[in-house]
Amino acid sequence: MKAIKQLRTEGKPLEPIIRIGKEGLNDKVIGEIMKVLKKRKLIKIRILKSSKESKGSIIDEISEKTGSVLVEKVGSVAVIYKD
């Protein structure tokens, strides 16, 4: 696995690919995240204000269900990595 510091640097210029809103985190969203992680390995996710769940719990659940690692969380944006 790459060093977290290097992954943070690589994640900075990325645009959020997945947006989580009022529907929250469901199986469809998890499936989409898994599909994108297989192609790119490093992705940025934005949690919209309309989301009913807390940002921290959503990010923890994503990491747990996808087997990915949280690289960085700034405000409502998270960068995750899966090798």
N, C-alpha and C positions, 0 to 999 in steps of 0.2 A: 504494500500500500504506500502511496505517496505521502509525504509529510504534510500535516495540516496547514503549515505556513505556505507551502507551495500551492496547495489546493485553494486556499483563500485568495492568493494572487490570481490564480486562473479563473476563479469565480467572480471577481470584481466586475469585469466588462460584460458578463452574461446578462441577458434580459430574462425576466421571469417567464418560464415556459408554462407553468401550471398556476392557475389562480383558484383559490378556494374561497367561496363566498357563502351565501345564506344556506345553500344545500348542505354545507359542511363536508366532512370527510366520510365518503361512503365507498362501497366496493368498486364502483365505476371509477372514481377518482384514484383510488389505490392502484387499480389495474392500469390506468393511464400513466401514472407515475412509474410503475414497474416497466412499462413498455419504453418510456423515454429513457429511463436509467440504463436499460440494456443497450440502447444506441449511443448515448452520450456519456454515461458514467457520472458526470458532474452537472447538476442542474440547479436552477434557482426557482424557488416557489414563493409566490406572494399570497398572503392571507389577507383578504379584503375586510374592511370594517364591518361589512354586513354579516360576517361569520358569527354564529352564536356561541361557539366554543372559544376557549382561551387559546391564544397563539401557542403558548408553551405546550398545552396538552395535545394540540393538533400536530405539532412538530414531533413530539415524543411518539405519538401514535404512528406517524409516517415512518419514522426510523425503525420502530418495532416491527411493523407489518411488512416493510420492504427489505429489511436487513441492511439498511443504509446507515451512514454515519453523518451526523450533523457537523458540517465544516464551520459554518458561521451563521449567526442570527443577528440581524440588525433591524430593529423595529418590527415591521410586519413582513420582512423578507428573510428567507432562510436559504442557505446553500447546502445541498446534501450530495454525498458521494457514495457510490457503490462500485466496488471492484469486480 
